[in-house]
Amino acid sequence: MVTEFITEPAKKVPVLKDVDILVVGGSQSGVAAAVAAKRANPDATVLLVEQEGYLGGQSVGGMVVHWEFREYTNNKGQVLARGIGKEMIRRIVEKGHSDPLFKDWLDGRGPPFKDVPDGRAHADIPLDVNDIQLVLIEMCEEAGVVVLLHAKVVGALPLDTATGFPASRGAFIETIDGRRAIKAKIIVDCSAFADMAWYIGGKDAVIIPESQAMSMQAYVWVDNVDLEKFVKEGIWGHSFQILYPKDEKQIWEHVKQGKTFVIRGFADIINKAFDTEPDLAEAYEKTGAVPLIYFWLKTVRTRKVECGGETKYLGNFAIEGPQFLWRQVDPMLVSKAELNQLKGAHILTRVHQYLPGWEKAFLDRTVAKIGFRETRIPIGLYALTKHDVYSHAKFDDVIGRGSGHDIGRGNVEAEYGYDVPYRVLVPAKIDGLLFGARTVSVESDKNDEGLTALNAHRGISVAIVVSQASGIAAALCVKSKVEPRNLEIKKLQAELRRQDVVLETPRQ
Ligand SMILES: Cc1cc2nc3c(=O)[nH]c(=O)nc-3n(C[C@H](O)[C@H](O)[C@H](O)COP(=O)(O)OP(=O)(O)OC[C@H]3O[C@@H](n4cnc5c(N)ncnc54)[C@H](O)[C@@H]3O)c2cc1C
């Protein structure tokens, strides 16, 4: 609880750029917004500002490389989405280092899991993390988007109230050379923290959920797994919950073709490790992470190595690491989670060595930054509900389709998806601003403790869908000189269609 305050002295801040559209946050969502804006209105100047030194957000810094293609083609083979997200995937896959399952799908030999009742099976296919970054840079360059890295948006400009609602016509940023101002007509907030709404309207403009329904978590990549030993001796006979693909023969085929396989379970191995080395169990508990009850193991890369006339298949696995059910906008708790997730990652690597084939595995890569799932929820003209998500809602102001991300798991019905209405991108009481990325307007934990609609919207692919729409809306607002709340929806939908966005409901 804060008890002391200091008034920050006023100061003159140099204006670094004066642009039409400012996009805050440079993940694939921010890039989608910025590139789509430029494509919709090539005359508009677009600046993308990112606080880190790379594009790609959580996909790159958090190593979340599984851009679920079930959000594009569902488990009935129906098309739910295309647009700039599919274009990004195609370009990433063309670089040649991503899981071949993606290429199968793009070439029309998929989805590989057609009619699998558990939509989750479509989720865990990896793209190449370095190719993601490169493609995002290339797309910005091609479109003429100006990218500013190492620049954190830290505040709103003095508010303009000419329209009757407060608007910040730009933002203050903190750069390596100190504070600067950016002037902009429209801001698209892809920060995933609803930062701009927070800076402009504070608690009147955002919801900060009380219930910790979703954790902070980081991936851990572990390399040098002897796949032959693991597949032949390590899997069967242990307790596992999900196995993809289906049987030992298919897993082995996947290994040889460099395709992923995914397994969840192994509580018996965790118990064995913790019983044998109680100090490991104690150290893990001390991190404050949610107790470890299973491993979620997915290969991100498999390598064929010839050694002394012998062929070996080595696996690099992405493992869901320690997770923390702490408040994700509390600076001290976030910092503690960041430090402890890294300690937890090292412990996990030692626990994994109890799996057959994992004896010589080592910690290959840890995240640049822990992953967030539940931060601030911006308040829009409409809040998407759990009911909308589950009932395959239809809206006249549809700007794209969502498939439900994790909430579709095990539920074939949910894979038909729902319309995302434009109103979830438009602030209720702020002008000059649009929401993008995973933070759009959804119902609060007061109505739905599990935050289903937020969970549905935190998938990478749907975050791209909404961001493309926000970028286009910003571009059209600049062109027509209107505020987002007054944008003609038919114009927006026409440009969305022109940019290959799916607005139609697939046949059920
Ligand atoms: C462990 C874990 C596993 C997951 N697995 C999957 C999965 O398999 N598939 C899937 O689809 N989703 C998965 N998710 C969810 C998914 O990763 C995220 O919800 C998604 O990446 C969020 O994308 P985003 O663009 O909304 O936000 P982010 O990727 O967080 O991007 C926000 C960007 O804005 C920047 N930024 C923030 N504030 C500012 C500021 N003030 N100034 C400048 N820049 C700023 C950030 O640095 C960042 O680059 C997972 C999440 C976690 C934590």
The ligand as a Gaussian input file, in Angstrom:
#p B3LYP/6-31G(d) Opt

LIG

0 1
 C        3.435000     -19.961000     -20.998000
 C        2.475000     -19.498000     -22.030000
 C        2.119000     -20.362000     -23.053000
 C        1.251000     -19.933000     -24.046000
 N        0.970000     -20.771000     -25.081000
 C        0.240000     -20.321000     -26.126000
 C        0.069000     -21.105000     -27.285000
 O        0.540000     -22.237000     -27.353000
 N       -0.631000     -20.561000     -28.319000
 C       -1.175000     -19.307000     -28.264000
 O       -1.808000     -18.867000     -29.217000
 N       -1.034000     -18.547000     -27.160000
 C       -0.325000     -19.016000     -26.114000
 N       -0.147000     -18.217000     -25.013000
 C       -0.744000     -16.885000     -24.995000
 C        0.011000     -15.941000     -25.911000
 O        1.389000     -16.183000     -25.858000
 C       -0.181000     -14.483000     -25.553000
 O       -1.463000     -14.202000     -25.098000
 C        0.089000     -13.656000     -26.808000
 O        1.415000     -13.897000     -27.248000
 C       -0.110000     -12.215000     -26.492000
 O        0.207000     -11.470000     -27.616000
 P       -0.024000      -9.918000     -27.565000
 O        0.371000      -9.370000     -28.853000
 O       -1.379000      -9.664000     -27.060000
 O        0.942000      -9.416000     -26.394000
 P        2.503000      -9.464000     -26.212000
 O        3.118000     -10.561000     -26.985000
 O        2.724000      -9.420000     -24.747000
 O        2.970000      -8.114000     -26.881000
 C        2.866000      -6.865000     -26.282000
 C        4.047000      -6.062000     -26.772000
 O        3.914000      -4.733000     -26.325000
 C        5.134000      -4.296000     -25.743000
 N        4.777000      -3.277000     -24.759000
 C        4.013000      -3.438000     -23.657000
 N        3.859000      -2.277000     -23.022000
 C        4.542000      -1.349000     -23.747000
 C        4.762000       0.033000     -23.587000
 N        4.219000       0.707000     -22.572000
 N        5.536000       0.672000     -24.500000
 C        6.086000      -0.006000     -25.549000
 N        5.917000      -1.330000     -25.731000
 C        5.138000      -1.987000     -24.845000
 C        5.707000      -5.560000     -25.144000
 O        7.099000      -5.452000     -24.913000
 C        5.355000      -6.581000     -26.210000
 O        6.309000      -6.646000     -27.236000
 C        0.707000     -18.631000     -23.986000
 C        1.030000     -17.771000     -22.937000
 C        1.913000     -18.189000     -21.973000
 C        2.267000     -17.250000     -20.879000

